[in-house]
């Protein structure tokens, strides 16, 4: 122990500047190496604990927080399970839009897991302070070649008729003077029966619930003048020309974002002609019409026509325009009251021409019964200067009749049916396709409350006297039926497009609401994953609108024999068993009748 202490003291006494001995320098160097090694080891341990142990613990904690929290409503989680790439490719499964502002108690609550882009439109009905909730209409701003340009070239809209005068006054045509006192003093026009395109579009401009936000729309209107388009090219033009505007329209629509929401199933348009003008069956140049209603995109849309097909689901019947277009409710009320108080001296009447080329037509027998009856009135439309072409003469006869006979024309329907009901005359139909399966939006399902039905076959086989059949109806029932007809008048006429009725709903209002109801049902069915009908068969389309509330299955019907679908190669006309087939010939004959009428 002593030498070691002495050595330390000696070392301490050595001056700093004096060189150390060799033996002592080596030992000092070893100590320095040891200290450095220990320092390196210490820092290595420190780094290890920081990056490996603590870092690993932090990662585990982060992973726990990234998992969805099962019950905490306030925590934020990554709901990656919501993403479904198949839905992203489907336009009907796009992310839901923000809810409509200022919503009160909800009446429609779709499942939270379903994301449909039209839910916002459905929820507008919940806003009780908004009178347009659930009624908004979005109107496409079409290029003018689809509508207004046709009016500028109005002389070419019909081969035999100068339509320029009929497109005036917002489509109502020239005013009618009340020379004979048959009309009221206001609201009467010489309206062309095929002018619904422009009348409807102008009425839409006055619609109270238009919107520029298509996400709020209950339905989307396409202001294409389809009837005017087909009319200008039906005679003397090839099928490429006849189809051109329809193909261009579809191309334009399908590129719009509004189309993608429901692939056009929320779109509707109006054509003021019968459906057969738009249903060319082949690409043969000799076939009639264009193929608008057979285009895949058009099959998704709803097309409102003055006569629809009983076997197809994409068209719907709306009334032919009459001569009366009131601007105020009071004009309608005054007219209805006048029709109630008229003295009707004729039991029944008929205005029309025979169809000698159609051996199955019953018009000849009807004309004979009118001639042979002391209580029947006839206006023949095929001989000389016929009064049939005078609105005043027609309305005067209808106003003096209890019943007005409405057989088929060249096709199922006639404008005359609406003129007669406007006059408070009870219509007598001979085929269900003339009214009952056509205008289901505008006429009651219980047809016996406002009309009389006599099957065509009973007239054709001369089994029924029209006079005797009508005389058997009790007077009290006749009064009730006439009152029902008069009460239907507001929904069968088109109000003046330059004004708006205050409380009454005209044919335009009824049609728009029916379209909205149709689209709304479809949207709710899509959300609920169901269809409107079970085992839907398009060939039986005429049956579905006749089902009672809650019915989903269209079975056999008493009118089945009347709707035997035409087969290729069959001619038009009655099938001899009470049924009727309709082909392009019906539309062509209708045009020939129009030509004949204009040359009288």
VOGU-3710 file (C-alpha; in Angstrom, 3 decimals, decimal comma):
1> xxxxxxxxxx> 0,000/0,000/0,000  2,832/2,467/0,809  4,655/2,392/-2,515  1,303/2,946/-4,300  0,543/6,094/-2,277  4,050/7,383/-2,727  3,810/6,895/-6,418  0,558/8,891/-6,601  2,070/11,754/-4,653  5,063/11,776/-6,836
11> xxxxxxxxxx> 3,008/11,868/-9,912  1,024/14,767/-8,565  4,183/16,720/-7,950  5,384/16,492/-11,529  5,052/19,804/-13,336  2,447/19,825/-16,146  4,979/20,788/-18,727  7,373/18,069/-17,885  7,387/14,985/-20,108  5,944/11,807/-18,576
21> xxxxxxxxxx> 7,788/8,555/-18,351  7,087/5,848/-20,926  5,633/3,335/-18,480  3,118/5,787/-17,016  1,897/7,040/-20,518  0,749/3,579/-21,612  -1,438/3,082/-18,545  -3,100/6,457/-19,063  -3,899/5,619/-22,655  -5,667/2,430/-21,610
31> xxxxxxxxxx> -7,865/4,350/-19,206  -8,880/6,763/-21,919  -9,865/3,893/-24,220  -11,951/2,381/-21,478  -13,813/5,616/-20,873  -14,521/6,024/-24,604  -15,786/2,465/-24,876  -18,081/2,921/-21,936  -19,429/6,121/-23,460  -20,103/4,460/-26,785
41> xxxxxxxxxx> -21,841/1,578/-25,066  -23,985/3,973/-23,033  -25,069/5,909/-26,141  -25,801/2,688/-27,982  -28,098/1,533/-25,180  -29,794/4,955/-25,139  -30,443/4,878/-28,901  -31,677/1,318/-28,699  -34,279/2,119/-26,073  -35,406/5,230/-27,896
51> xxxxxxxxxx> -35,855/3,859/-31,417  -36,718/0,236/-30,799  -38,548/-0,142/-27,516  -40,250/3,240/-27,209  -40,897/3,511/-30,989  -42,449/0,096/-31,075  -44,726/0,996/-28,203  -45,821/4,170/-29,976  -46,640/2,283/-33,186  -48,768/-0,171/-31,269
61> xxxxxxxxxx> -50,643/2,669/-29,644  -51,222/4,308/-33,031  -52,493/1,080/-34,506  -55,011/0,748/-31,733  -56,333/4,246/-32,355  -56,767/3,604/-36,101  -59,209/0,813/-35,524  -62,963/1,729/-35,669  -64,414/2,503/-32,247  -67,444/0,369/-31,639
71> xxxxxxxxxx> -69,598/2,583/-29,449  -68,201/6,073/-29,027  -70,247/8,552/-31,091  -67,847/11,405/-30,445  -64,671/9,660/-31,583  -63,399/9,965/-35,141  -62,627/6,768/-37,013  -61,565/5,863/-40,525  -64,671/4,167/-41,999  -62,782/2,455/-44,774
81> xxxxxxxxxx> -65,396/-0,323/-44,908  -67,800/2,225/-46,505  -65,862/2,263/-49,752  -67,139/-0,090/-52,401  -65,471/0,225/-55,835  -68,470/-1,403/-57,529  -70,718/1,334/-56,226  -68,321/4,009/-57,358  -68,720/2,772/-60,928  -72,520/2,844/-60,630
91> xxxxxxxxxx> -73,999/6,336/-61,132  -76,861/5,389/-58,840  -74,430/4,862/-55,964  -72,550/8,154/-55,990  -71,969/9,836/-52,601  -75,054/11,470/-51,212  -75,299/15,230/-51,641  -75,571/17,546/-48,626  -79,092/17,593/-47,168  -81,468/20,334/-48,169
101> xxxxxxxxxx> -81,433/23,331/-45,808  -84,129/24,096/-43,264  -85,730/20,678/-42,944  -88,380/20,063/-40,298  -89,725/16,731/-39,093  -88,669/14,042/-41,515  -91,266/11,934/-43,299  -88,792/10,072/-45,489  -85,801/8,410/-43,862  -83,817/6,170/-46,198
111> xxxxxxxxxx> -81,454/3,635/-44,658  -78,201/5,283/-43,581  -76,111/2,700/-45,400  -77,688/3,528/-48,806  -76,210/6,421/-50,694  -78,373/7,656/-53,591  -77,812/11,053/-55,158  -81,530/11,802/-55,386  -82,175/11,570/-51,623  -81,776/15,333/-51,362
121> xxxxxxxxxx> -84,639/15,805/-53,821  -86,820/13,364/-51,877  -86,141/15,202/-48,627  -87,361/18,564/-49,960  -90,883/17,438/-49,147  -89,936/17,504/-45,449  -89,571/21,275/-45,475  -93,111/22,277/-44,557  -92,332/25,955/-45,078  -91,462/25,335/-48,725
131> xxxxxxxxxx> -94,587/25,115/-50,954  -92,435/23,578/-53,708  -91,068/20,762/-51,551  -91,247/17,550/-53,584  -92,478/19,436/-56,675  -89,378/21,012/-58,187  -88,870/20,615/-61,934  -85,544/21,123/-63,680  -85,777/22,060/-67,382  -82,938/21,229/-69,745
141> xxxxxxxxxx> -81,651/24,190/-71,738  -81,709/22,452/-75,103  -80,084/23,888/-78,222  -82,691/25,858/-80,178  -82,672/23,369/-83,068  -84,745/21,057/-80,849  -87,586/23,526/-80,362  -87,597/27,243/-81,194  -85,956/26,832/-84,606  -88,880/24,634/-85,666
151> xxxxxxxxxx> -91,317/27,447/-84,899  -89,295/29,890/-86,948  -89,658/27,465/-89,856  -93,311/26,769/-89,064  -94,431/26,529/-92,694  -92,640/23,206/-92,962  -94,218/21,613/-89,885  -97,056/20,019/-91,858  -97,438/19,025/-95,487  -101,049/20,209/-95,729
161> xxxxxxxxxx> -101,455/22,749/-92,951  -99,739/26,079/-92,433  -98,937/25,661/-88,763  -97,669/29,233/-88,395  -101,056/30,568/-87,321  -101,532/27,660/-84,928  -98,252/28,364/-83,109  -99,305/31,938/-82,294  -100,577/32,942/-78,847  -98,171/30,545/-77,136
171> xxxxxxxxxx> -99,468/27,630/-79,224  -103,197/28,293/-78,797  -103,710/29,634/-82,310  -106,009/32,476/-83,446  -108,795/33,637/-81,085  -112,333/32,436/-81,855  -115,087/35,010/-82,080  -118,250/34,183/-80,188  -120,551/35,116/-83,064  -123,242/32,484/-82,419
181> xxxxxxxxxx> -123,034/32,652/-78,639  -121,734/29,081/-78,405  -118,538/30,011/-76,570  -117,925/32,268/-73,619  -116,443/35,681/-74,289  -112,880/34,870/-73,133  -110,432/32,026/-73,551  -111,477/30,418/-76,868  -108,992/29,727/-79,675  -108,795/27,786/-82,948
191> xxxxxxxxxx> -106,311/25,344/-81,428  -104,750/22,648/-83,580  -105,154/19,180/-82,073  -101,428/18,470/-82,502  -100,123/21,635/-80,818  -99,514/20,158/-77,363  -95,715/20,361/-77,752  -95,598/24,136/-77,707  -98,578/24,594/-75,353  -97,021/22,317/-72,738
201> xxxxxxxxxx> -93,572/23,905/-73,010  -95,010/27,394/-72,600  -97,059/26,275/-69,615  -93,865/24,918/-68,083  -92,320/28,385/-68,262  -95,047/29,554/-65,852  -94,638/26,615/-63,475  -94,128/27,929/-59,934  -91,594/25,345/-58,830  -88,863/25,530/-61,456
211> xxxxxxxxxx> -85,303/25,130/-60,177  -81,822/25,624/-61,566  -80,491/23,037/-59,103  -81,132/19,631/-60,631  -80,282/17,893/-57,334  -83,554/19,267/-55,933  -85,690/18,214/-58,899  -88,541/15,755/-58,508  -88,418/15,313/-62,300  -86,548/16,733/-65,312
221> xxxxxxxxxx> -88,339/18,147/-68,351  -86,939/17,893/-71,882  -88,500/20,680/-74,034  -88,080/18,826/-77,330  -90,874/19,423/-79,862  -91,022/15,753/-80,796  -94,411/15,986/-82,503  -93,387/18,913/-84,691  -90,108/17,183/-85,501  -91,704/14,008/-86,794
231> xxxxxxxxxx> -94,492/15,869/-88,608  -92,165/17,792/-90,897  -90,427/14,661/-92,221  -93,137/11,981/-92,398  -93,843/12,325/-96,118  -91,106/12,174/-98,736  -88,069/11,835/-96,452  -85,795/8,873/-95,783  -85,425/7,277/-92,379  -82,063/8,970/-91,734
241> xxxxxxxxxx> -83,715/12,370/-91,952  -86,687/11,257/-89,871  -84,426/9,894/-87,103  -81,763/12,623/-87,115  -83,132/14,964/-84,437  -84,093/12,093/-82,121  -80,605/10,609/-82,295  -79,021/14,021/-81,737  -81,269/14,633/-78,745  -80,374/11,337/-77,116
251> xxxxxxxxxx> -76,680/11,967/-77,739  -76,966/15,399/-76,113  -78,932/14,156/-73,103  -76,781/11,138/-72,295  -73,709/13,362/-72,001  -75,331/15,540/-69,355  -74,571/14,952/-65,659  -78,301/15,087/-64,888  -78,799/11,990/-67,024  -76,335/9,916/-65,016
261> xxxxxxxxxx> -78,303/10,264/-61,783  -81,021/7,825/-62,913  -79,982/7,155/-66,511  -82,904/9,246/-67,704  -85,649/7,559/-65,686  -86,477/10,898/-64,085  -86,738/12,648/-67,497  -89,940/13,319/-69,439  -90,929/14,999/-72,704  -94,139/15,763/-74,600
271> xxxxxxxxxx> -95,209/14,942/-78,152  -98,519/16,177/-79,495  -99,107/13,229/-81,814  -100,106/9,586/-81,465  -97,484/7,115/-80,328  -97,435/5,221/-83,627  -95,647/8,125/-85,329  -92,625/7,368/-83,111  -92,551/3,566/-83,307  -91,056/2,539/-86,628
281> xxxxxxxxxx> -90,428/-1,184/-86,382  -87,680/-1,584/-88,991  -85,047/0,226/-91,023  -87,064/-0,133/-94,216  -87,559/3,190/-95,986  -91,216/2,367/-96,602  -91,983/1,944/-92,886  -93,840/4,730/-91,142  -92,506/7,323/-88,696  -89,292/7,601/-86,741
291> xxxxxxxxxx> -87,920/5,333/-84,031  -87,701/7,771/-81,108  -89,651/5,572/-78,687  -87,608/2,496/-79,554  -84,255/4,125/-78,769  -82,734/2,574/-75,601  -82,375/5,944/-73,896  -85,955/6,929/-74,749  -87,210/3,713/-73,180  -85,964/5,071/-69,854
301> xxxxxxxxxx> -87,731/8,401/-70,250  -91,466/9,052/-69,985  -93,073/10,404/-73,155  -96,440/12,111/-72,912  -98,491/11,655/-76,091  -102,132/12,201/-77,079  -102,419/8,456/-77,685  -100,190/5,859/-76,037  -99,408/2,241/-76,841  -101,178/-0,355/-74,688
311> xxxxxxxxxx> -98,179/-2,679/-74,992  -95,315/-0,358/-74,048  -94,318/1,212/-70,750  -92,530/4,387/-71,840  -95,465/6,486/-73,090  -98,498/7,949/-71,330  -101,711/9,439/-72,683  -102,571/13,095/-72,071  -105,647/14,942/-73,398  -105,881/16,405/-76,863
321> xxxxxxxxxx> -106,175/20,190/-76,625  -109,688/21,604/-76,916  -110,700/25,122/-77,991  -111,031/26,429/-74,415  -107,972/27,870/-72,629  -109,065/29,892/-69,616  -106,819/32,401/-67,894  -108,694/32,490/-64,569  -110,579/30,090/-62,343  -113,724/32,170/-62,689
331> xxxxxxxxxx> -113,832/31,491/-66,443  -113,891/27,755/-65,738  -116,558/28,027/-63,031  -118,784/30,131/-65,256  -118,450/27,649/-68,125  -119,229/24,669/-65,883  -122,346/26,340/-64,535  -123,504/27,155/-68,036  -123,094/23,506/-69,106  -125,199/22,372/-66,117
341> xxxxxxxxxx> -128,125/24,544/-67,098  -128,329/23,783/-70,832  -131,447/22,287/-72,398  -130,273/19,185/-74,266  -132,805/18,184/-76,905  -130,856/15,305/-78,488  -130,429/11,945/-76,770  -127,202/11,254/-78,637  -125,084/12,690/-81,447  -122,112/11,858/-83,638
351> xxxxxxxxxx> -119,695/14,047/-85,581  -117,479/12,126/-87,979  -116,955/10,437/-91,313  -117,339/6,790/-92,326  -114,337/4,575/-92,984  -115,343/2,674/-96,157  -111,786/1,373/-96,645  -111,840/-0,308/-93,235  -114,330/-3,171/-93,362  -114,113/-3,658/-89,584
361> xxxxxxxxxx> -114,975/-0,053/-88,718  -118,320/0,457/-86,962  -118,665/4,074/-88,067  -121,001/3,146/-90,914  -123,411/1,424/-88,516  -123,247/4,354/-86,087  -124,046/6,823/-88,874  -126,984/4,658/-89,935  -128,373/4,541/-86,390  -128,072/8,331/-86,096
371> xxxxxxxxxx> -129,947/8,826/-89,355  -132,711/6,430/-88,388  -133,338/7,873/-84,947  -135,671/10,711/-84,051  -133,530/11,505/-81,015  -130,129/11,256/-82,710  -128,116/14,079/-84,304  -125,472/13,655/-87,017  -122,767/15,930/-88,396  -121,243/14,176/-91,387
381> xxxxxxxxxx> -117,687/15,182/-92,067  -117,057/13,677/-95,480  -119,412/15,371/-97,865  -119,130/18,840/-99,339  -118,763/21,879/-97,097  -118,998/20,039/-93,823  -119,874/21,783/-90,583  -117,536/19,322/-88,874  -114,711/21,757/-89,513  -116,461/24,584/-87,691
391> xxxxxxxxxx> -115,666/24,654/-83,952  -118,905/26,540/-83,360  -121,039/23,893/-85,140  -119,363/21,015/-83,311  -119,641/22,567/-79,866  -123,239/23,604/-80,488  -124,248/20,029/-81,308  -122,409/18,617/-78,268  -124,012/21,191/-75,979  -127,463/20,073/-77,163
401> xxxxxxxxxx> -126,834/16,340/-76,583  -127,023/14,121/-73,525  -124,666/11,498/-74,990  -121,893/11,848/-77,595  -120,782/8,791/-79,557  -116,997/8,321/-79,699  -116,002/5,289/-81,807  -112,427/4,687/-82,861  -111,064/6,858/-85,622  -108,022/5,819/-87,612
411> xxxxxxxxxx> -106,446/4,920/-84,299  -107,897/4,340/-80,846  -108,486/7,958/-79,816  -110,199/11,146/-81,020  -109,970/14,791/-80,074  -113,766/14,829/-80,303  -114,024/12,963/-76,998  -112,528/15,932/-75,155  -114,560/18,502/-77,078  -117,728/16,632/-76,111
421> xxxxxxxxxx> -116,819/16,379/-72,420  -115,979/20,083/-72,441  -119,580/20,597/-73,540  -120,863/18,490/-70,639  -121,888/15,655/-72,963  -121,584/12,088/-71,622  -119,200/10,143/-73,906  -120,123/6,720/-75,277  -117,055/4,601/-76,028  -116,919/1,369/-78,001
431> xxxxxxxxxx> -113,328/0,327/-77,286  -111,474/0,617/-73,943  -108,405/1,917/-75,789  -110,297/5,072/-76,761  -110,164/6,438/-73,199  -110,142/3,974/-70,292  -106,627/2,604/-70,797  -105,275/5,850/-72,264  -105,960/8,759/-69,938  -105,617/7,044/-66,569
441> xxxxxxxxxx> -104,085/10,191/-65,055  -107,087/12,318/-66,012  -110,147/10,046/-65,946  -111,592/7,938/-63,098  -110,896/4,214/-63,054  -114,605/3,582/-62,621  -115,585/4,524/-66,162  -119,290/3,922/-65,563  -119,464/7,038/-63,385  -118,930/9,373/-66,345
451> xxxxxxxxxx> -119,385/7,337/-69,566  -121,196/4,492/-71,290  -119,394/1,494/-72,771  -120,894/-0,493/-75,653  -118,537/-3,150/-77,108  -117,777/-2,711/-80,788  -118,840/-6,228/-81,573  -122,372/-5,515/-80,385  -122,638/-2,734/-82,967  -120,826/-4,631/-85,694
461> xxxxxxxxxx> -123,143/-7,628/-85,372  -126,155/-5,324/-85,011  -127,047/-6,804/-81,637  -127,594/-3,459/-79,933  -129,665/-0,385/-80,666  -127,761/2,602/-79,315  -130,998/4,493/-78,765  -132,580/1,675/-76,740  -129,409/1,125/-74,733  -129,206/4,802/-73,709
471> xxxxxxxxxx> -132,923/5,133/-72,975  -132,629/2,344/-70,388  -130,358/4,510/-68,213  -132,479/6,106/-65,425  -132,761/9,925/-65,592  -131,206/10,317/-62,149  -128,170/8,307/-63,242  -127,889/10,431/-66,378  -127,865/13,606/-64,254  -125,179/12,132/-61,992
481> xxxxxxxxxx> -123,011/11,098/-64,961  -123,370/14,511/-66,578  -122,353/16,228/-63,336  -119,309/13,973/-63,124  -118,334/14,886/-66,680  -118,669/18,604/-65,916  -116,564/18,201/-62,772  -113,798/16,646/-64,894  -113,515/19,677/-67,190  -110,687/21,540/-65,345
491> xxxxxxxxxx> -108,345/18,533/-65,576  -109,060/17,972/-69,279  -108,242/21,464/-70,589  -104,986/23,375/-70,959  -105,032/26,807/-69,345  -103,652/29,810/-71,200  -99,836/29,444/-71,018  -99,466/33,194/-70,541  -101,335/33,106/-67,242  -102,044/30,700/-64,414
501> xxxxxxxxxx> -105,147/29,363/-62,731  -105,430/30,209/-59,053  -106,710/27,005/-57,462  -107,801/24,665/-60,253  -105,489/22,032/-61,707  -105,565/21,814/-65,502  -104,353/18,984/-67,751  -100,799/20,301/-67,516  -100,837/20,313/-63,705  -102,360/16,830/-63,556
511> xxxxxxxxxx> -99,729/15,471/-65,981  -96,758/17,038/-64,193  -97,928/15,757/-60,813  -98,406/12,272/-62,265  -94,835/12,298/-63,600  -93,521/13,471/-60,225  -95,451/10,695/-58,463  -94,077/8,139/-60,913  -90,450/9,229/-60,422  -90,876/9,442/-56,645
521> xxxxxxxxxx> -92,242/5,897/-56,476  -89,368/4,662/-58,608  -86,780/6,369/-56,397  -88,247/4,955/-53,204  -88,470/1,497/-54,751  -84,806/1,700/-55,725  -83,835/2,612/-52,168  -85,961/-0,189/-50,758  -84,602/-2,631/-53,325  -87,972/-3,513/-54,833
531> xxxxxxxxxx> -89,959/-2,998/-58,029  -93,372/-1,387/-58,347  -94,998/-4,522/-59,745  -94,372/-8,231/-59,366  -93,556/-10,136/-62,546  -93,913/-7,027/-64,705  -94,732/-7,831/-68,348  -94,410/-4,838/-70,650  -96,809/-6,330/-73,179  -99,496/-5,979/-70,513
541> xxxxxxxxxx> -98,659/-2,349/-69,784  -102,247/-1,193/-70,217  -103,320/-3,253/-67,203  -101,043/-1,815/-64,534  -102,574/1,646/-64,299  -105,960/-0,015/-63,764  -104,841/-1,951/-60,671  -106,316/-0,972/-57,337  -104,104/0,500/-54,614  -101,873/-2,173/-53,149
551> xxxxxxxxxx> -102,189/-4,548/-56,091  -98,877/-5,609/-57,616  -99,864/-8,420/-59,956  -101,666/-7,915/-63,288  -103,627/-11,043/-64,076  -106,431/-11,731/-66,503  -108,751/-8,880/-67,427  -112,147/-8,623/-69,061  -110,607/-6,394/-71,746  -107,898/-8,868/-72,768
561> xxxxxxxxxx> -109,651/-9,661/-76,092  -109,477/-5,993/-77,076  -105,678/-5,894/-76,867  -104,364/-8,765/-78,909  -100,930/-7,464/-79,775  -100,390/-7,108/-83,547  -98,049/-9,617/-85,082  -95,627/-8,796/-87,900  -97,441/-8,892/-91,210  -100,905/-8,437/-89,716
571> xxxxxxxxxx> -102,962/-5,586/-91,061  -104,494/-2,974/-88,812  -108,124/-2,916/-87,841  -110,359/-5,136/-85,789  -109,573/-8,802/-85,523  -113,205/-9,832/-85,845  -113,509/-11,036/-82,258  -113,883/-7,693/-80,578  -110,140/-7,182/-80,420  -108,191/-4,556/-82,310
581> xxxxxxxxxx> -104,720/-4,466/-83,740  -102,919/-1,216/-84,441  -99,988/-0,717/-86,771  -98,296/2,110/-88,611  -101,249/2,077/-90,982  -103,336/3,704/-88,266  -100,971/6,652/-88,052  -100,711/6,925/-91,813  -104,498/6,867/-92,200  -104,762/9,544/-89,544
591> xxxxxxxxxx> -102,541/11,768/-91,665  -104,623/11,023/-94,740  -107,732/12,041/-92,815  -106,011/15,253/-91,835  -105,231/15,885/-95,493  -108,858/15,221/-96,420  -110,093/17,550/-93,705  -107,898/20,385/-94,977  -109,100/19,991/-98,550  -112,805/20,176/-97,650
//
